[in-house]
Amino acid sequence: MQIELADSDATEALGRALATTRPQPASVHLHGDLGAGKSTLARALLRELGVDGPIRSPTYTLVERYPVPGGEAWHLDLYRIGDAGELDFLGLDGGEATLWLVEWPERGARALAAPDLRIHLAQAGTGRLARLEAASAAGEAWLEALPGAGGRT
């Protein structure tokens, strides 16, 4: 599925739509260059799930945890990871997490659980292009549940 995102408001709207239709548990791998909108989308998704207060980018902390309905959301940014083995030191057993939002998942290699959804974000003119790919049966159902999914390519 591809979605044209005219601006950051459209990126936030996609994040909110993903929040309202998400399965539990769910894992999302966010791909894209610096400034492509990964953190914007994650922040909007978390806000829609009821996270109050600041939602920090995990660029330096590597992981931020937030209470959400049904458990915790873990937002990871693996940009600064040099080797997937470094994830062993973060204590990511996953038992508490019902939602994983992982930026730069390719740097975590096989140390991460398989995603339900892969979202590829890229600059496209003055906006962005989002390509959403289901990677599991839960991911397929998630995409089908998105509002307006039938009209998207």
PATI-439721 format. One line per field, with one value per residue (C-alpha): residue number from 1; x, y, z. Coordinates in nm, 2 decimals, always signed. Layout:
<rs>
nr = c(NUM, ...)
u = c(X, ...)
v = c(Y, ...)
w = c(Z, ...)
</rs>
This chain:
<rs>
nr = c(1, 2, 3, 4, 5, 6, 7, 8, 9, 10, 11, 12, 13, 14, 15, 16, 17, 18, 19, 20, 21, 22, 23, 24, 25, 26, 27, 28, 29, 30, 31, 32, 33, 34, 35, 36, 37, 38, 39, 40, 41, 42, 43, 44, 45, 46, 47, 48, 49, 50, 51, 52, 53, 54, 55, 56, 57, 58, 59, 60, 61, 62, 63, 64, 65, 66, 67, 68, 69, 70, 71, 72, 73, 74, 75, 76, 77, 78, 79, 80, 81, 82, 83, 84, 85, 86, 87, 88, 89, 90, 91, 92, 93, 94, 95, 96, 97, 98, 99, 100, 101, 102, 103, 104, 105, 106, 107, 108, 109, 110, 111, 112, 113, 114, 115, 116, 117, 118, 119, 120, 121, 122, 123, 124, 125, 126, 127, 128, 129, 130, 131, 132, 133, 134, 135, 136, 137, 138, 139, 140, 141, 142, 143, 144, 145, 146, 147, 148, 149, 150, 151, 152, 153)
u = c(+0.00, +0.14, +0.01, +0.11, +0.16, +0.14, +0.29, +0.36, -0.01, -0.08, +0.20, +0.05, -0.30, -0.15, +0.00, -0.34, -0.51, -0.25, -0.31, -0.69, -0.66, -0.35, -0.36, -0.22, +0.07, +0.21, +0.56, +0.63, +0.96, +1.01, +1.24, +1.36, +1.64, +1.70, +1.41, +1.18, +0.91, +0.97, +0.96, +0.67, +0.46, +0.56, +0.49, +0.14, +0.06, +0.17, -0.02, -0.34, -0.29, -0.32, +0.05, +0.05, +0.35, +0.66, +0.73, +1.11, +1.30, +1.50, +1.80, +2.04, +1.86, +1.79, +1.46, +1.17, +0.89, +0.53, +0.22, -0.05, -0.38, -0.30, +0.07, +0.37, +0.48, +0.86, +1.00, +1.35, +1.59, +1.88, +2.06, +2.36, +2.38, +2.71, +2.64, +2.31, +2.47, +2.45, +2.08, +2.15, +2.24, +1.91, +1.70, +1.45, +1.29, +0.96, +0.74, +0.59, +0.58, +0.25, +0.37, +0.72, +0.80, +1.15, +1.34, +1.64, +1.55, +1.81, +2.08, +1.92, +1.94, +1.81, +1.82, +1.47, +1.14, +0.98, +0.76, +0.39, +0.42, +0.70, +0.66, +0.90, +0.90, +1.07, +1.07, +0.86, +0.86, +0.74, +0.58, +0.64, +0.55, +0.47, +0.49, +0.32, +0.39, +0.23, +0.49, +0.24, -0.12, -0.18, -0.01, -0.24, -0.55, -0.40, -0.37, -0.72, -0.86, -0.71, -0.97, -0.98, -0.75, -0.96, -0.88, -0.50, -0.24)
v = c(+0.00, +0.34, +0.67, +1.02, +1.24, +1.61, +1.74, +1.66, +1.68, +1.40, +1.20, +1.26, +1.15, +0.82, +0.77, +0.83, +0.59, +0.32, +0.37, +0.33, +0.01, -0.16, -0.52, -0.62, -0.71, -0.53, -0.46, -0.18, -0.13, +0.22, +0.27, +0.59, +0.84, +1.11, +1.35, +1.12, +1.14, +0.82, +1.00, +1.22, +0.92, +0.73, +1.04, +1.08, +0.71, +0.72, +1.05, +0.89, +0.59, +0.84, +0.91, +1.24, +1.46, +1.47, +1.20, +1.21, +1.08, +0.78, +0.89, +0.91, +0.68, +0.42, +0.32, +0.51, +0.33, +0.46, +0.32, +0.25, +0.06, -0.31, -0.26, -0.06, +0.08, +0.07, +0.32, +0.24, +0.43, +0.21, +0.47, +0.47, +0.09, -0.03, -0.40, -0.59, -0.75, -0.42, -0.47, -0.74, -0.47, -0.28, -0.54, -0.58, -0.91, -0.79, -0.93, -0.59, -0.44, -0.47, -0.22, -0.20, +0.11, +0.05, +0.32, +0.20, -0.17, -0.29, -0.20, -0.45, -0.73, -1.06, -0.94, -0.80, -0.98, -1.00, -0.70, -0.71, -0.40, -0.23, +0.13, +0.29, +0.67, +0.89, +1.25, +1.31, +1.67, +1.89, +1.59, +1.23, +0.89, +0.61, +0.25, +0.01, -0.36, -0.63, -0.88, -1.11, -1.21, -0.94, -0.69, -0.78, -0.74, -0.41, -0.27, -0.39, -0.21, +0.13, +0.38, +0.42, +0.12, +0.00, +0.31, +0.31, +0.14)
w = c(+0.00, -0.09, +0.05, -0.05, +0.25, +0.15, +0.48, +0.84, +0.92, +0.68, +0.84, +1.18, +1.04, +0.93, +1.27, +1.43, +1.19, +1.27, +1.64, +1.62, +1.42, +1.57, +1.68, +2.02, +2.03, +1.73, +1.59, +1.34, +1.16, +1.04, +0.75, +0.58, +0.57, +0.83, +0.82, +0.64, +0.92, +1.12, +1.46, +1.35, +1.26, +1.59, +1.80, +1.65, +1.70, +2.06, +2.12, +1.98, +2.22, +2.51, +2.59, +2.78, +2.83, +2.63, +2.37, +2.33, +2.03, +2.14, +1.93, +2.23, +2.49, +2.22, +2.38, +2.53, +2.71, +2.74, +2.91, +2.66, +2.68, +2.74, +2.83, +2.71, +2.38, +2.33, +2.08, +1.96, +1.75, +1.64, +1.44, +1.68, +1.71, +1.56, +1.61, +1.67, +1.97, +2.15, +2.18, +2.44, +2.69, +2.66, +2.84, +2.57, +2.67, +2.52, +2.80, +2.88, +2.53, +2.34, +2.08, +1.93, +1.71, +1.57, +1.37, +1.18, +1.23, +0.98, +1.24, +1.48, +1.22, +1.36, +1.72, +1.67, +1.66, +1.31, +1.23, +1.17, +0.96, +0.77, +0.69, +0.44, +0.44, +0.17, +0.07, -0.24, -0.37, -0.08, +0.10, +0.17, +0.03, +0.27, +0.16, +0.41, +0.39, +0.59, +0.73, +0.92, +0.92, +1.19, +0.97, +0.68, +0.90, +1.02, +0.67, +0.58, +0.88, +0.80, +0.70, +0.32, +0.27, -0.03, -0.23, -0.18, -0.40)
</rs>
